[in-house]
Amino acid sequence: MAQAAAVLASLKPADRIWVVGAVNGDIGALQSVHSRLARKIRPGDRLVYTGNYWGDGPGDNVVAAINEILLFRRFFIAQDGVDMGDIVFLRGAAEEMLTKLQQLQFAPNPGEVFEWMLTRGAAGIVRAYGFDPAMVQATMRQGAHLISQWTGQLSDALRRHPGHGALMADLKHAAYVSDGSLIFVHAGLDSSRALTAQTDTFWWGGSMFEAITERYYDCARIIRGSSNNHPGISEREYTLSLDGGAGRGGTLVAAAIGPNGQIVDRIES
């Protein structure tokens, strides 16, 4: 239980918790949202990023998006009265894949796993750190030794970008307000399981999230930043989606959430 709790972030209750939808490596949309958020956010607010910082766009854009997030984190925590615990970064599907990419030598079928990842946007992650996805595909057919060499090279490339490895290490699976009123996830949640027993539902359980029609424990609302159809801001009685399709031809959405789960302010790139 302690290990499960360690990947969950607890936020102090606040009048406004700003939530940024899935970024998907969209540096332009992210900079647009950050420029407006910098004028709106204030001490006492909390800030939750919901994942997919590493997206499927051009490699330079993905790296720039990570650097932009690191810069805004520095800006936010430098404000008087802001605590390090007031900002949370959730692990998205892209970050889950980046973690697994660095462990492919242990997969029983690394070639098939890598092909599956490519269908879900891993090419942008691979390009971001200087690798050609087609070359990596070929490496996946060359045996465990060469695969291990490549995963080591990927990890080294990640470390060569200041702050990228540290951000990955700081990612949480989900976040919740300490009074139980709000929960924040990347894409999914299985309402039949406790928050500490969700396995990989946070990244791949979008359909379970959409099926929620009853209150989850004492939570007023569950907020996510990534959905399959990118509906923008989509409100239901107990859930809220904030995915405008950033990085996929749409917009990046950020919203300030009040204590009862209502939207009290919003930004769209």
Phi and psi restraints in degrees (value plus and minus 20) as a CYANA .aco file:
   2 ALA   PHI     -83.1   -43.1
   2 ALA   PSI     -59.7   -19.7
   3 GLN   PHI     -84.8   -44.8
   3 GLN   PSI     -60.8   -20.8
   4 ALA   PHI     -84.5   -44.5
   4 ALA   PSI     -61.7   -21.7
   5 ALA   PHI     -84.3   -44.3
   5 ALA   PSI     -48.5    -8.5
   6 ALA   PHI     -85.9   -45.9
   6 ALA   PSI     -43.3    -3.3
   7 VAL   PHI    -115.3   -75.3
   7 VAL   PSI     -14.2    25.8
   8 LEU   PHI    -128.7   -88.7
   8 LEU   PSI     121.2   161.2
   9 ALA   PHI    -125.8   -85.8
   9 ALA   PSI     113.6   153.6
  10 SER   PHI    -123.7   -83.7
  10 SER   PSI     105.8   145.8
  11 LEU   PHI    -126.3   -86.3
  11 LEU   PSI     121.5   161.5
  12 LYS   PHI     -89.9   -49.9
  12 LYS   PSI     124.9   164.9
  13 PRO   PHI     -75.7   -35.7
  13 PRO   PSI     126.1   166.1
  14 ALA   PHI    -171.3  -131.3
  14 ALA   PSI     137.0   177.0
  15 ASP   PHI     -88.4   -48.4
  15 ASP   PSI     -49.4    -9.4
  16 ARG   PHI    -161.0  -121.0
  16 ARG   PSI     106.7   146.7
  17 ILE   PHI    -138.8   -98.8
  17 ILE   PSI      91.9   131.9
  18 TRP   PHI     -98.7   -58.7
  18 TRP   PSI     112.2   152.2
  19 VAL   PHI    -143.4  -103.4
  19 VAL   PSI     106.6   146.6
  20 VAL   PHI    -123.8   -83.8
  20 VAL   PSI     107.0   147.0
  21 GLY   PHI     -87.9   -47.9
  21 GLY   PSI     159.0   199.0
  22 ALA   PHI     -77.4   -37.4
  22 ALA   PSI     107.4   147.4
  23 VAL   PHI    -103.9   -63.9
  23 VAL   PSI     -60.9   -20.9
  24 ASN   PHI      34.6    74.6
  24 ASN   PSI      17.5    57.5
  25 GLY   PHI      47.1    87.1
  25 GLY   PSI      -3.0    37.0
  26 ASP   PHI    -106.6   -66.6
  26 ASP   PSI      69.3   109.3
  27 ILE   PHI     -84.3   -44.3
  27 ILE   PSI     -59.4   -19.4
  28 GLY   PHI     -83.0   -43.0
  28 GLY   PSI     -66.9   -26.9
  29 ALA   PHI     -85.1   -45.1
  29 ALA   PSI     -59.0   -19.0
  30 LEU   PHI     -85.3   -45.3
  30 LEU   PSI     -64.3   -24.3
  31 GLN   PHI     -83.8   -43.8
  31 GLN   PSI     -57.9   -17.9
  32 SER   PHI     -82.7   -42.7
  32 SER   PSI     -66.3   -26.3
  33 VAL   PHI     -85.7   -45.7
  33 VAL   PSI     -63.5   -23.5
  34 HIS   PHI     -82.1   -42.1
  34 HIS   PSI     -58.8   -18.8
  35 SER   PHI     -83.5   -43.5
  35 SER   PSI     -56.6   -16.6
  36 ARG   PHI    -101.5   -61.5
  36 ARG   PSI     -56.0   -16.0
  37 LEU   PHI     -84.4   -44.4
  37 LEU   PSI     -55.3   -15.3
  38 ALA   PHI     -80.2   -40.2
  38 ALA   PSI     -48.9    -8.9
  39 ARG   PHI    -107.0   -67.0
  39 ARG   PSI     -37.2     2.8
  40 LYS   PHI    -121.8   -81.8
  40 LYS   PSI     -56.0   -16.0
  41 ILE   PHI     -93.7   -53.7
  41 ILE   PSI     126.6   166.6
  42 ARG   PHI    -166.3  -126.3
  42 ARG   PSI     141.1   181.1
  43 PRO   PHI     -74.6   -34.6
  43 PRO   PSI     119.6   159.6
  44 GLY   PHI      81.5   121.5
  44 GLY   PSI     -44.3    -4.3
  45 ASP   PHI     -97.0   -57.0
  45 ASP   PSI     137.4   177.4
  46 ARG   PHI    -133.8   -93.8
  46 ARG   PSI     144.0   184.0
  47 LEU   PHI    -160.3  -120.3
  47 LEU   PSI     104.1   144.1
  48 VAL   PHI    -144.4  -104.4
  48 VAL   PSI     103.4   143.4
  49 TYR   PHI    -118.1   -78.1
  49 TYR   PSI     116.0   156.0
  50 THR   PHI    -120.6   -80.6
  50 THR   PSI     -11.2    28.8
  51 GLY   PHI      89.4   129.4
  51 GLY   PSI    -194.2  -154.2
  52 ASN   PHI      35.1    75.1
  52 ASN   PSI      27.4    67.4
  53 TYR   PHI     -91.4   -51.4
  53 TYR   PSI     -59.8   -19.8
  54 TRP   PHI    -103.2   -63.2
  54 TRP   PSI      94.6   134.6
  55 GLY   PHI    -135.9   -95.9
  55 GLY   PSI    -190.4  -150.4
  56 ASP   PHI    -122.8   -82.8
  56 ASP   PSI      10.8    50.8
  57 GLY   PHI    -116.3   -76.3
  57 GLY   PSI    -190.9  -150.9
  58 PRO   PHI     -74.8   -34.8
  58 PRO   PSI     122.8   162.8
  59 GLY   PHI     -74.7   -34.7
  59 GLY   PSI     -62.0   -22.0
  60 ASP   PHI     -82.1   -42.1
  60 ASP   PSI     -56.7   -16.7
  61 ASN   PHI     -86.5   -46.5
  61 ASN   PSI     -59.8   -19.8
  62 VAL   PHI     -84.0   -44.0
  62 VAL   PSI     -68.2   -28.2
  63 VAL   PHI     -80.8   -40.8
  63 VAL   PSI     -61.8   -21.8
  64 ALA   PHI     -84.7   -44.7
  64 ALA   PSI     -56.1   -16.1
  65 ALA   PHI     -84.9   -44.9
  65 ALA   PSI     -61.9   -21.9
  66 ILE   PHI     -83.3   -43.3
  66 ILE   PSI     -64.5   -24.5
  67 ASN   PHI     -82.3   -42.3
  67 ASN   PSI     -57.7   -17.7
  68 GLU   PHI     -84.2   -44.2
  68 GLU   PSI     -60.4   -20.4
  69 ILE   PHI     -83.5   -43.5
  69 ILE   PSI     -63.0   -23.0
  70 LEU   PHI     -83.2   -43.2
  70 LEU   PSI     -58.8   -18.8
  71 LEU   PHI     -85.8   -45.8
  71 LEU   PSI     -61.5   -21.5
  72 PHE   PHI     -90.5   -50.5
  72 PHE   PSI     -54.5   -14.5
  73 ARG   PHI     -79.5   -39.5
  73 ARG   PSI     -63.3   -23.3
  74 ARG   PHI     -82.0   -42.0
  74 ARG   PSI     -61.6   -21.6
  75 PHE   PHI     -81.8   -41.8
  75 PHE   PSI     -65.5   -25.5
  76 PHE   PHI     -87.6   -47.6
  76 PHE   PSI     -67.4   -27.4
  77 ILE   PHI     -93.8   -53.8
  77 ILE   PSI     -32.1     7.9
  78 ALA   PHI     -99.8   -59.8
  78 ALA   PSI     -30.5     9.5
  79 GLN   PHI     -92.0   -52.0
  79 GLN   PSI     123.3   163.3
  80 ASP   PHI     -79.3   -39.3
  80 ASP   PSI     114.4   154.4
  81 GLY   PHI      65.8   105.8
  81 GLY   PSI     -20.5    19.5
  82 VAL   PHI    -114.0   -74.0
  82 VAL   PSI     112.5   152.5
  83 ASP   PHI    -123.1   -83.1
  83 ASP   PSI     132.7   172.7
  84 MET   PHI     -77.6   -37.6
  84 MET   PSI     -50.4   -10.4
  85 GLY   PHI     -97.2   -57.2
  85 GLY   PSI     -20.4    19.6
  86 ASP   PHI    -104.0   -64.0
  86 ASP   PSI     -25.8    14.2
  87 ILE   PHI    -147.5  -107.5
  87 ILE   PSI     114.8   154.8
  88 VAL   PHI    -152.9  -112.9
  88 VAL   PSI     118.3   158.3
  89 PHE   PHI    -134.8   -94.8
  89 PHE   PSI      98.3   138.3
  90 LEU   PHI    -106.7   -66.7
  90 LEU   PSI     131.4   171.4
  91 ARG   PHI    -102.1   -62.1
  91 ARG   PSI     105.9   145.9
  92 GLY   PHI    -119.4   -79.4
  92 GLY   PSI    -197.4  -157.4
  93 ALA   PHI     -81.0   -41.0
  93 ALA   PSI     -57.5   -17.5
  94 ALA   PHI     -84.2   -44.2
  94 ALA   PSI     -61.0   -21.0
  95 GLU   PHI     -91.3   -51.3
  95 GLU   PSI     -53.9   -13.9
  96 GLU   PHI     -83.1   -43.1
  96 GLU   PSI     -61.1   -21.1
  97 MET   PHI     -87.3   -47.3
  97 MET   PSI     -58.9   -18.9
  98 LEU   PHI     -81.1   -41.1
  98 LEU   PSI     -60.0   -20.0
  99 THR   PHI     -82.2   -42.2
  99 THR   PSI     -66.5   -26.5
 100 LYS   PHI     -88.3   -48.3
 100 LYS   PSI     -52.9   -12.9
 101 LEU   PHI     -78.5   -38.5
 101 LEU   PSI     -55.6   -15.6
 102 GLN   PHI     -98.1   -58.1
 102 GLN   PSI     -20.6    19.4
 103 GLN   PHI    -145.7  -105.7
 103 GLN   PSI      -3.6    36.4
 104 LEU   PHI     -82.1   -42.1
 104 LEU   PSI     -45.8    -5.8
 105 GLN   PHI     -84.4   -44.4
 105 GLN   PSI     -37.6     2.4
 106 PHE   PHI    -114.1   -74.1
 106 PHE   PSI     -26.3    13.7
 107 ALA   PHI     -94.6   -54.6
 107 ALA   PSI     121.3   161.3
 108 PRO   PHI     -87.5   -47.5
 108 PRO   PSI     -43.9    -3.9
 109 ASN   PHI    -159.9  -119.9
 109 ASN   PSI      50.1    90.1
 110 PRO   PHI     -78.7   -38.7
 110 PRO   PSI     -54.2   -14.2
 111 GLY   PHI     -82.8   -42.8
 111 GLY   PSI     -64.6   -24.6
 112 GLU   PHI     -87.8   -47.8
 112 GLU   PSI     -59.2   -19.2
 113 VAL   PHI     -82.4   -42.4
 113 VAL   PSI     -63.8   -23.8
 114 PHE   PHI     -85.9   -45.9
 114 PHE   PSI     -59.9   -19.9
 115 GLU   PHI     -80.8   -40.8
 115 GLU   PSI     -62.2   -22.2
 116 TRP   PHI     -82.1   -42.1
 116 TRP   PSI     -61.6   -21.6
 117 MET   PHI     -83.7   -43.7
 117 MET   PSI     -57.1   -17.1
 118 LEU   PHI     -81.9   -41.9
 118 LEU   PSI     -53.2   -13.2
 119 THR   PHI     -92.4   -52.4
 119 THR   PSI     -30.5     9.5
 120 ARG   PHI    -139.0   -99.0
 120 ARG   PSI       1.6    41.6
 121 GLY   PHI      78.3   118.3
 121 GLY   PSI      -8.7    31.3
 122 ALA   PHI     -90.6   -50.6
 122 ALA   PSI     -38.0     2.0
 123 ALA   PHI     -79.3   -39.3
 123 ALA   PSI     -60.1   -20.1
 124 GLY   PHI     -84.4   -44.4
 124 GLY   PSI     -57.2   -17.2
 125 ILE   PHI     -84.2   -44.2
 125 ILE   PSI     -65.8   -25.8
 126 VAL   PHI     -83.0   -43.0
 126 VAL   PSI     -65.7   -25.7
 127 ARG   PHI     -83.8   -43.8
 127 ARG   PSI     -53.7   -13.7
 128 ALA   PHI     -78.3   -38.3
 128 ALA   PSI     -48.7    -8.7
 129 TYR   PHI    -129.4   -89.4
 129 TYR   PSI       1.9    41.9
 130 GLY   PHI      72.2   112.2
 130 GLY   PSI      -3.1    36.9
 131 PHE   PHI    -134.6   -94.6
 131 PHE   PSI     126.9   166.9
 132 ASP   PHI    -109.6   -69.6
 132 ASP   PSI     100.2   140.2
 133 PRO   PHI     -74.1   -34.1
 133 PRO   PSI     -56.1   -16.1
 134 ALA   PHI     -85.7   -45.7
 134 ALA   PSI     -58.1   -18.1
 135 MET   PHI     -87.0   -47.0
 135 MET   PSI     -58.0   -18.0
 136 VAL   PHI     -86.5   -46.5
 136 VAL   PSI     -58.6   -18.6
 137 GLN   PHI     -76.1   -36.1
 137 GLN   PSI     -64.0   -24.0
 138 ALA   PHI     -84.5   -44.5
 138 ALA   PSI     -59.5   -19.5
 139 THR   PHI     -82.0   -42.0
 139 THR   PSI     -55.2   -15.2
 140 MET   PHI     -84.0   -44.0
 140 MET   PSI     -33.6     6.4
 141 ARG   PHI    -120.8   -80.8
 141 ARG   PSI     -14.1    25.9
 142 GLN   PHI    -122.3   -82.3
 142 GLN   PSI     -17.6    22.4
 143 GLY   PHI      82.2   122.2
 143 GLY   PSI     145.9   185.9
 144 ALA   PHI     -81.5   -41.5
 144 ALA   PSI     -55.5   -15.5
 145 HIS   PHI     -85.0   -45.0
 145 HIS   PSI     -69.6   -29.6
 146 LEU   PHI     -89.5   -49.5
 146 LEU   PSI     -53.7   -13.7
 147 ILE   PHI     -83.8   -43.8
 147 ILE   PSI     -62.2   -22.2
 148 SER   PHI     -82.9   -42.9
 148 SER   PSI     -58.7   -18.7
 149 GLN   PHI     -81.4   -41.4
 149 GLN   PSI     -63.2   -23.2
 150 TRP   PHI     -87.7   -47.7
 150 TRP   PSI     -63.2   -23.2
 151 THR   PHI     -82.5   -42.5
 151 THR   PSI     -53.6   -13.6
 152 GLY   PHI     -86.3   -46.3
 152 GLY   PSI     -59.7   -19.7
 153 GLN   PHI     -84.4   -44.4
 153 GLN   PSI     -58.7   -18.7
 154 LEU   PHI     -83.5   -43.5
 154 LEU   PSI     -64.5   -24.5
 155 SER   PHI     -82.9   -42.9
 155 SER   PSI     -59.8   -19.8
 156 ASP   PHI     -83.9   -43.9
 156 ASP   PSI     -62.0   -22.0
 157 ALA   PHI     -83.6   -43.6
 157 ALA   PSI     -58.3   -18.3
 158 LEU   PHI     -82.2   -42.2
 158 LEU   PSI     -63.9   -23.9
 159 ARG   PHI     -87.9   -47.9
 159 ARG   PSI     -45.6    -5.6
 160 ARG   PHI     -92.5   -52.5
 160 ARG   PSI     -33.9     6.1
 161 HIS   PHI    -117.1   -77.1
 161 HIS   PSI      89.6   129.6
 162 PRO   PHI     -74.1   -34.1
 162 PRO   PSI     108.0   148.0
 163 GLY   PHI      69.4   109.4
 163 GLY   PSI     -37.3     2.7
 164 HIS   PHI     -87.1   -47.1
 164 HIS   PSI     -67.0   -27.0
 165 GLY   PHI     -84.7   -44.7
 165 GLY   PSI     -59.0   -19.0
 166 ALA   PHI     -84.9   -44.9
 166 ALA   PSI     -58.7   -18.7
 167 LEU   PHI     -83.4   -43.4
 167 LEU   PSI     -64.6   -24.6
 168 MET   PHI     -78.0   -38.0
 168 MET   PSI     -61.8   -21.8
 169 ALA   PHI     -89.8   -49.8
 169 ALA   PSI     -39.7     0.3
 170 ASP   PHI    -114.4   -74.4
 170 ASP   PSI     -22.8    17.2
 171 LEU   PHI     -90.4   -50.4
 171 LEU   PSI     122.0   162.0
 172 LYS   PHI    -130.2   -90.2
 172 LYS   PSI     132.8   172.8
 173 HIS   PHI     -95.2   -55.2
 173 HIS   PSI     -53.1   -13.1
 174 ALA   PHI    -181.9  -141.9
 174 ALA   PSI     147.6   187.6
 175 ALA   PHI    -156.0  -116.0
 175 ALA   PSI     134.8   174.8
 176 TYR   PHI    -168.3  -128.3
 176 TYR   PSI     131.1   171.1
 177 VAL   PHI     -97.4   -57.4
 177 VAL   PSI     117.6   157.6
 178 SER   PHI     -80.6   -40.6
 178 SER   PSI     -41.9    -1.9
 179 ASP   PHI    -106.1   -66.1
 179 ASP   PSI     -17.2    22.8
 180 GLY   PHI      61.7   101.7
 180 GLY   PSI     -14.1    25.9
 181 SER   PHI     -96.6   -56.6
 181 SER   PSI     -51.0   -11.0
 182 LEU   PHI    -156.6  -116.6
 182 LEU   PSI     126.9   166.9
 183 ILE   PHI    -150.8  -110.8
 183 ILE   PSI     122.2   162.2
 184 PHE   PHI    -144.0  -104.0
 184 PHE   PSI     108.3   148.3
 185 VAL   PHI    -154.1  -114.1
 185 VAL   PSI     148.5   188.5
 186 HIS   PHI     -94.8   -54.8
 186 HIS   PSI     -80.7   -40.7
 187 ALA   PHI    -155.9  -115.9
 187 ALA   PSI     -54.3   -14.3
 188 GLY   PHI    -162.7  -122.7
 188 GLY   PSI     145.7   185.7
 189 LEU   PHI    -179.4  -139.4
 189 LEU   PSI     113.3   153.3
 190 ASP   PHI    -112.5   -72.5
 190 ASP   PSI      88.0   128.0
 191 SER   PHI     -90.5   -50.5
 191 SER   PSI     -27.5    12.5
 192 SER   PHI    -107.6   -67.6
 192 SER   PSI     -25.5    14.5
 193 ARG   PHI    -140.6  -100.6
 193 ARG   PSI     132.0   172.0
 194 ALA   PHI     -86.4   -46.4
 194 ALA   PSI     141.5   181.5
 195 LEU   PHI     -80.6   -40.6
 195 LEU   PSI     -51.4   -11.4
 196 THR   PHI    -101.9   -61.9
 196 THR   PSI     -19.0    21.0
 197 ALA   PHI    -146.4  -106.4
 197 ALA   PSI      14.1    54.1
 198 GLN   PHI    -109.0   -69.0
 198 GLN   PSI     -30.5     9.5
 199 THR   PHI      28.4    68.4
 199 THR   PSI    -144.3  -104.3
 200 ASP   PHI    -117.1   -77.1
 200 ASP   PSI      -5.3    34.7
 201 THR   PHI     -82.3   -42.3
 201 THR   PSI     -50.8   -10.8
 202 PHE   PHI     -77.2   -37.2
 202 PHE   PSI     -51.8   -11.8
 203 TRP   PHI    -119.8   -79.8
 203 TRP   PSI     -54.6   -14.6
 204 TRP   PHI    -139.8   -99.8
 204 TRP   PSI     -13.2    26.8
 205 GLY   PHI    -122.7   -82.7
 205 GLY   PSI      19.9    59.9
 206 GLY   PHI     -79.5   -39.5
 206 GLY   PSI     -58.1   -18.1
 207 SER   PHI     -87.3   -47.3
 207 SER   PSI     -52.3   -12.3
 208 MET   PHI     -86.9   -46.9
 208 MET   PSI     -59.4   -19.4
 209 PHE   PHI     -80.8   -40.8
 209 PHE   PSI     -64.7   -24.7
 210 GLU   PHI     -88.3   -48.3
 210 GLU   PSI     -38.4     1.6
 211 ALA   PHI    -108.4   -68.4
 211 ALA   PSI     -22.3    17.7
 212 ILE   PHI     -92.3   -52.3
 212 ILE   PSI      99.9   139.9
 213 THR   PHI    -148.0  -108.0
 213 THR   PSI     -20.1    19.9
 214 GLU   PHI    -148.7  -108.7
 214 GLU   PSI     140.3   180.3
 215 ARG   PHI     -82.5   -42.5
 215 ARG   PSI     116.5   156.5
 216 TYR   PHI    -116.2   -76.2
 216 TYR   PSI      88.3   128.3
 217 TYR   PHI      30.8    70.8
 217 TYR   PSI    -147.7  -107.7
 218 ASP   PHI    -120.8   -80.8
 218 ASP   PSI      -4.8    35.2
 219 CYS   PHI     -97.4   -57.4
 219 CYS   PSI     107.7   147.7
 220 ALA   PHI     -92.5   -52.5
 220 ALA   PSI     -56.1   -16.1
 221 ARG   PHI    -178.2  -138.2
 221 ARG   PSI     124.6   164.6
 222 ILE   PHI    -128.4   -88.4
 222 ILE   PSI     108.2   148.2
 223 ILE   PHI    -135.0   -95.0
 223 ILE   PSI     112.3   152.3
 224 ARG   PHI    -146.3  -106.3
 224 ARG   PSI     141.8   181.8
 225 GLY   PHI    -133.3   -93.3
 225 GLY   PSI     -25.0    15.0
 226 SER   PHI    -156.1  -116.1
 226 SER   PSI     112.2   152.2
 227 SER   PHI    -160.9  -120.9
 227 SER   PSI     139.2   179.2
 228 ASN   PHI     -87.3   -47.3
 228 ASN   PSI     -53.5   -13.5
 229 ASN   PHI    -126.0   -86.0
 229 ASN   PSI     -14.6    25.4
 230 HIS   PHI      27.9    67.9
 230 HIS   PSI      42.9    82.9
 231 PRO   PHI    -101.6   -61.6
 231 PRO   PSI     -15.9    24.1
 232 GLY   PHI      61.4   101.4
 232 GLY   PSI    -154.1  -114.1
 233 ILE   PHI    -109.4   -69.4
 233 ILE   PSI      97.3   137.3
 234 SER   PHI    -146.6  -106.6
 234 SER   PSI      91.5   131.5
 235 GLU   PHI    -124.8   -84.8
 235 GLU   PSI     112.7   152.7
 236 ARG   PHI    -146.8  -106.8
 236 ARG   PSI     156.2   196.2
 237 GLU   PHI     -78.1   -38.1
 237 GLU   PSI     -62.4   -22.4
 238 TYR   PHI    -135.8   -95.8
 238 TYR   PSI     -19.4    20.6
 239 THR   PHI    -155.7  -115.7
 239 THR   PSI     139.7   179.7
 240 LEU   PHI    -167.3  -127.3
 240 LEU   PSI     107.5   147.5
 241 SER   PHI    -129.5   -89.5
 241 SER   PSI     119.2   159.2
 242 LEU   PHI    -150.1  -110.1
 242 LEU   PSI      46.1    86.1
 243 ASP   PHI    -148.4  -108.4
 243 ASP   PSI      82.8   122.8
 244 GLY   PHI    -113.5   -73.5
 244 GLY   PSI     -13.9    26.1
 245 GLY   PHI      66.8   106.8
 245 GLY   PSI       7.2    47.2
 246 ALA   PHI     -75.7   -35.7
 246 ALA   PSI     119.5   159.5
 247 GLY   PHI      59.2    99.2
 247 GLY   PSI     -25.3    14.7
 248 ARG   PHI    -150.6  -110.6
 248 ARG   PSI      10.3    50.3
 249 GLY   PHI      70.6   110.6
 249 GLY   PSI     -19.9    20.1
 250 GLY   PHI    -128.7   -88.7
 250 GLY   PSI    -170.5  -130.5
 251 THR   PHI    -139.1   -99.1
 251 THR   PSI     142.7   182.7
 252 LEU   PHI    -117.5   -77.5
 252 LEU   PSI     109.7   149.7
 253 VAL   PHI    -129.8   -89.8
 253 VAL   PSI     116.9   156.9
 254 ALA   PHI    -152.2  -112.2
 254 ALA   PSI     123.2   163.2
 255 ALA   PHI    -161.2  -121.2
 255 ALA   PSI     124.3   164.3
 256 ALA   PHI    -111.8   -71.8
 256 ALA   PSI     104.6   144.6
 257 ILE   PHI    -126.4   -86.4
 257 ILE   PSI     109.0   149.0
 258 GLY   PHI    -102.1   -62.1
 258 GLY   PSI     154.9   194.9
 259 PRO   PHI     -78.5   -38.5
 259 PRO   PSI     -48.2    -8.2
 260 ASN   PHI    -116.8   -76.8
 260 ASN   PSI     -10.4    29.6
 261 GLY   PHI      70.5   110.5
 261 GLY   PSI     -16.2    23.8
 262 GLN   PHI    -101.9   -61.9
 262 GLN   PSI     130.6   170.6
 263 ILE   PHI    -101.9   -61.9
 263 ILE   PSI     103.3   143.3
 264 VAL   PHI    -128.8   -88.8
 264 VAL   PSI     -32.4     7.6
 265 ASP   PHI    -183.7  -143.7
 265 ASP   PSI     138.5   178.5
 266 ARG   PHI    -171.3  -131.3
 266 ARG   PSI     135.8   175.8
 267 ILE   PHI    -156.6  -116.6
 267 ILE   PSI     120.2   160.2
 268 GLU   PHI    -158.3  -118.3
 268 GLU   PSI     112.1   152.1
